[in-house]
Amino acid sequence: MSYSFGAAYHVPHGEANYVLYSAVFRAYQKLNPAGDIALLRKVMSPFLDCSEDKAFDALSSLLESILPLKPMSAYGAKEADIAVFTENTMTKQQRLTANNYVPLSAAQVEEIYRSVL
């Protein structure tokens, strides 16, 4: 998902990933909370000094203290871009989305983009 956004607005790859990171993990958590994501939360929580259910929030807070998180709109993204980004993600990024923890529908991808606009 970060590829479509980052390429359109010349956002460095890692920074584009960061913009979408929390929203994607929230979607994964919602769709399959008991899978490998539960193990990831378990591994991260001692390092972040938090409960497992707060691991992603704690990681997001840590990252925010290093690099303030900006919405996609801060880079110039507009509401009209969401449909284009979603279409590009669903049709041109299959080699990347094939590795998703949980398969995401176009509607779910669009929802993620909307949440970080």
Secondary structure by P-SEA (a helix, b strand, c coil): caaaaaaaccccaaaaaaaaaaaaaaaaaaaccccaaaaaaaaacccccccccaaaaaaaaaaaaabbbbccccccccccaaaaaaaaaacccccccccccccccaaaaaaaaaaac
